[in-house]
Amino acid sequence: MVWCSVESLLTEGDRKTTVEDEGPKLPEIDEESLAKLSTEVGILKAPLTVKERKAYAVTFKTEGNKLYGGRKFTQAIDLYTKAIMCHADPVFYSNRAACTPSQRLL
């Protein structure tokens, strides 16, 4: 089996840094681009597995947590939303919801 990273699946125009100068470069994710992501199995391409989607979701959540700690709530909301698109875990919704009242305190 041959597995490839998200970065290798995206075109140069799709690669963007979600968090400027902080953390790893995360791919831009929306519903359409998520549907296009696939992994290579031999010579065939297959949709991302549930495990892979969860792994991407955890990565977005982790980076969102860093931004939340840095009081960058708008950017954190974006990453939690991307985590939800990958895998709808209730924790991701809670984290995103926690950002909204925090924004008002700024």
LINSUL-V831864 format. One record per helix or strand of 3 or more residues. SS is the DSSP state (A for helix, B for strand). FROM is the first residue (numbers start at 0). TO is the last residue. If there is no record, write none. Layout:
BEGIN
<<SS | FROM | TO> <SS | FROM | TO>>
END
This chain:
BEGIN
<<A | 5 | 8> <A | 30 | 35> <B | 37 | 40> <B | 43 | 46> <A | 49 | 68> <A | 72 | 85> <A | 89 | 103>>
END
